[in-house]
Amino acid sequence: YCSIRQKKLLIEVINPYAGTVVMQDGIPRSMQSGHGYGCRRIQTIAQRHQGICAFDAENGVFTLRIVLP
């Protein structure tokens, strides 16, 4: 989902998952070597542009929400 509200870009990505998602400092942590950089990069980009992002994983649904001015 993507839209503009109150002059802000809203992006929401929802994906199903199987297994367990381990969160560390509010960011999903990969258990595989060489993986797990994407979410940290998304957070860095959002912060660099004075935006916010949030990650959530529960009941088999992973959600990423980003708000950018």
Buried (B, 14 or more C-beta within 10 A) or exposed (E): EEEEEEEEBBBEEEEEEEEEBEEEEEBBEEEEEEEBEEBEEBBEEBEEEEBBBBBBBEEEEBEBBBBBE
